[in-house]
Amino acid sequence: MSYEPTKLERKAIYADLKSEFIYMAIPFMLLIGVRLYIGRWQDIILSPDWSLASCLIFGQITSKVSKAVANSSVKTSQQYFGLYTAKRFLFVVIAVAFYFGMLAKPTMGLGYTQIILFFIASYFHFSDGFTTSLLQKGCGK
């Protein structure tokens, strides 16, 4: 069974994903504003909160996709789904490792890398979120 959403449905799905993301991004906009007001711009880079947010985003999308697959009538390969889950869980572990690294010995290099990881998590929020919506809307039981 193949489900192709209309242009309007795609826009609605991305609007939902954007609204979820805005609520996740609000604390970081506040973090950036406060750090700029109080201290130096480097404090934004050296904040371990970026890694913590990445961990939360990766965990959330893994959970959402897992529930969508469990509730859908789409036949999935256990190996492919297992590989997907393992890769997303690896990203959770990497984000936690960066979090601990930033708590123990923060460096600008680690700081920039954790921000890149946050943008990767943000990308997967949208790509995996779109897939989750397709599974829920087009292929549900």
Secondary structure, DSSP 4 states (H G I P E B T S, - for coil): ------HHHHHHHHHHHHHHHHHHHHHHHHHHHHHHHHS-THHHHT-THHHHHHHHHHHHHHHHHHHHHHTB-----HHHHHHHHHHHHHHHHHHHHHHHHHHHS--HHHHHHHHHHHHHHHHHHHHHHHHHHHHHHHSB-
